[in-house]
Amino acid sequence: MRETTTTDKTLAAAIRDGDSQAFEILFYRYYGELKGYLRRKYSMADDQARDVVQEGFVRLWEKRSTIDPQRSIRAFLYQVIRNLAIDHFRKNGKVDMTTDSELLELPAGSDPETLQHLREAIDGLDPPLRDVVRLKWIEGYKYREIGEKLGISERTVEGRMARALKRLIELLKSEN
């Protein structure tokens, strides 16, 4: 099986039938992409993202008999990885935040102080806004879950997030 010409549907069918070579091809095709997704979306440290992605592929292999090759294996992997990331945050209570900019993949030309400015801007938010931002971005909760945790409606969470984003943009612009 050739890695570059094999479609995801072909790989999914082969994995469903227990083909470990197809599984390996799929792993190398999506490992970096999924790890990058976790680091960007959930601000996971590299080792945490690695562990979650590896666990996701273990789950895929364990459930290989249920794979439907007509459905997107990529979408399935993203869903598994996302759920595992949320489980990880719930078990550990928080994500390890590092002080260097490798945690966020900053655009080329960004100075290394950008991450620190973002953290300071978040810390500068009013507590209700700061809580929503931290629960969403750092702990990976959905709006509904944030509402339940804080005892407010999902619409209130959405409103606070919108105000927080507007305020963060203002704060970051004023620092430049």
C-alpha positions as CSV (number, residue, x, y, z in Angstrom):
1,M,0.0,0.0,0.0
2,R,1.5,3.3,-1.1
3,E,1.1,6.1,1.5
4,T,0.7,9.1,-0.9
5,T,-1.8,7.6,-3.3
6,T,-4.0,5.7,-0.9
7,T,-7.2,7.4,0.0
8,D,-8.6,7.7,3.5
9,K,-11.6,5.5,2.4
10,T,-9.2,2.7,1.3
11,L,-7.2,3.0,4.5
12,A,-10.4,3.0,6.6
13,A,-11.6,-0.2,4.9
14,A,-8.2,-1.9,5.4
15,I,-7.9,-0.8,9.0
16,R,-11.4,-2.2,9.6
17,D,-10.1,-5.5,8.3
18,G,-7.1,-5.4,10.7
19,D,-4.4,-4.1,8.3
20,S,-1.7,-2.7,10.6
21,Q,0.2,-1.2,7.6
22,A,-2.8,0.9,6.7
23,F,-3.1,2.0,10.3
24,E,0.5,3.1,10.3
25,I,0.0,5.1,7.1
26,L,-3.1,6.8,8.6
27,F,-1.2,7.5,11.8
28,Y,1.7,9.2,10.0
29,R,-0.7,11.1,7.7
30,Y,-2.6,12.7,10.6
31,Y,-0.4,12.6,13.7
32,G,1.2,16.0,13.2
33,E,-2.0,17.7,12.1
34,L,-3.9,16.4,15.1
35,K,-1.1,17.3,17.5
36,G,-1.0,20.8,16.1
37,Y,-4.8,21.1,16.4
38,L,-4.6,20.3,20.2
39,R,-1.7,22.7,20.7
40,R,-3.6,25.5,19.0
41,K,-7.2,24.9,20.0
42,Y,-6.5,23.8,23.6
43,S,-3.1,25.4,24.2
44,M,-1.7,21.9,25.2
45,A,1.9,21.4,25.8
46,D,3.7,19.2,23.2
47,D,3.9,16.2,25.5
48,Q,0.2,16.4,26.5
49,A,-0.9,16.7,22.8
50,R,1.3,13.8,21.9
51,D,-0.2,11.6,24.6
52,V,-3.8,12.5,23.6
53,V,-3.2,11.9,19.9
54,Q,-1.6,8.5,20.6
55,E,-4.5,7.6,22.9
56,G,-6.9,8.6,20.1
57,F,-5.2,6.2,17.6
58,V,-5.3,3.4,20.2
59,R,-9.0,4.0,20.5
60,L,-9.3,3.9,16.7
61,W,-7.5,0.6,16.5
62,E,-9.6,-0.9,19.3
63,K,-12.8,0.1,17.6
64,R,-11.6,-0.7,14.1
65,S,-14.4,-3.2,13.5
66,T,-17.0,-0.4,13.7
67,I,-15.3,1.8,11.1
68,D,-17.5,2.8,8.1
69,P,-15.2,3.5,5.2
70,Q,-17.9,5.7,3.6
71,R,-17.7,8.1,6.5
72,S,-14.7,10.5,7.0
73,I,-12.0,8.8,9.1
74,R,-10.4,12.2,9.5
75,A,-13.6,13.7,11.0
76,F,-13.8,10.6,13.3
77,L,-10.2,11.1,14.5
78,Y,-10.9,14.8,15.2
79,Q,-14.0,13.9,17.3
80,V,-12.1,11.3,19.3
81,I,-9.1,13.6,19.9
82,R,-11.4,16.5,20.9
83,N,-13.3,14.3,23.4
84,L,-10.0,12.9,24.8
85,A,-8.7,16.4,25.2
86,I,-11.8,17.5,27.2
87,D,-11.5,14.3,29.3
88,H,-7.9,15.1,29.9
89,F,-8.7,18.6,31.2
90,R,-11.5,17.4,33.4
91,K,-9.3,14.7,35.0
92,N,-6.3,17.1,35.5
93,G,-8.3,20.2,36.2
94,K,-6.1,22.4,34.0
95,V,-3.7,22.5,31.2
96,D,0.0,23.0,31.8
97,M,0.8,26.5,30.6
98,T,4.4,27.2,29.7
99,T,6.1,30.5,29.4
100,D,7.5,30.2,25.9
101,S,5.8,31.0,22.6
102,E,6.0,27.4,21.4
103,L,2.7,26.7,23.1
104,L,0.9,28.8,20.6
105,E,1.9,28.7,17.0
106,L,2.3,32.4,16.6
107,P,2.4,34.0,13.1
108,A,5.7,34.6,11.6
109,G,7.1,37.9,12.7
110,S,5.4,37.9,16.1
111,D,7.6,38.9,18.9
112,P,8.1,36.4,21.7
113,E,6.3,38.7,24.2
114,T,3.0,38.2,22.4
115,L,1.9,35.2,24.5
116,Q,2.8,37.1,27.7
117,H,0.7,40.1,26.5
118,L,-2.2,37.8,25.8
119,R,-2.0,36.3,29.3
120,E,-1.8,39.7,30.9
121,A,-4.7,40.9,28.8
122,I,-6.8,37.9,30.0
123,D,-5.7,38.6,33.6
124,G,-6.9,42.2,33.1
125,L,-10.4,41.2,32.2
126,D,-13.2,41.6,34.8
127,P,-13.6,38.3,36.7
128,P,-16.9,37.2,35.0
129,L,-15.3,37.6,31.5
130,R,-12.0,36.1,32.6
131,D,-13.7,33.0,34.0
132,V,-15.5,32.4,30.8
133,V,-12.3,32.8,28.7
134,R,-10.3,30.5,30.9
135,L,-13.0,27.8,31.0
136,K,-13.3,27.9,27.2
137,W,-9.8,28.3,26.0
138,I,-7.7,26.7,28.8
139,E,-10.0,24.0,30.1
140,G,-11.8,23.3,26.8
141,Y,-15.4,23.4,28.0
142,K,-18.4,24.0,25.7
143,Y,-20.6,27.1,26.3
144,R,-23.3,24.9,27.7
145,E,-20.9,23.3,30.2
146,I,-19.5,26.7,31.2
147,G,-23.0,27.9,31.9
148,E,-23.7,24.8,34.1
149,K,-20.4,25.3,35.9
150,L,-21.0,29.0,36.6
151,G,-24.8,28.8,37.1
152,I,-25.6,31.0,34.2
153,S,-27.4,30.5,30.8
154,E,-25.6,29.5,27.7
155,R,-26.6,32.8,26.1
156,T,-25.0,34.7,29.0
157,V,-21.8,32.7,28.4
158,E,-21.9,33.7,24.7
159,G,-22.4,37.3,25.6
160,R,-19.6,37.3,28.1
161,M,-17.3,35.6,25.5
162,A,-18.2,38.2,22.9
163,R,-17.5,41.1,25.4
164,A,-14.2,39.4,26.5
165,L,-13.0,39.1,22.9
166,K,-13.9,42.7,22.2
167,R,-12.0,43.8,25.4
168,L,-9.0,41.6,24.6
169,I,-8.7,43.1,21.2
170,E,-8.9,46.6,22.7
171,L,-6.3,45.7,25.3
172,L,-3.9,44.1,22.8
173,K,-4.3,47.0,20.4
174,S,-3.5,49.5,23.1
175,E,-0.3,47.7,23.9
176,N,1.0,48.0,20.4
